[in-house]
Amino acid sequence: MDTPGEERWLSALRDRAAALAFPEWQPGDDDWTSLYTSFDEEGAPLTEVAVYRGHERIHFRRYTGQELTAFWIRLVNKISE
């Protein structure tokens, strides 16, 4: 089970990922973010970023290949600021 500190860190990571993926997005009171990384059918890594408002997905983006690498580099750099 995640500790409160771990959950806050993970929430901040998801929120920063969503802000990078959807720069026009302005968080609302009912918004929550999702960050999911796995592998496609061929075994290549992928990351999906989504924003939900209540139960409705309002933004979604899937990163693969070189775009995936660039996204994670930007995200790590943003977290390191």
Secondary structure, 3 states (H helix, E strand, C coil): CCCHHHHHHHHHHHHHHHHHHCCCCCCCCCEEEEEEEEECCCCCEEEEEEEEECCEEEEEEEEEHHHHHHHHHHHHHHHHC
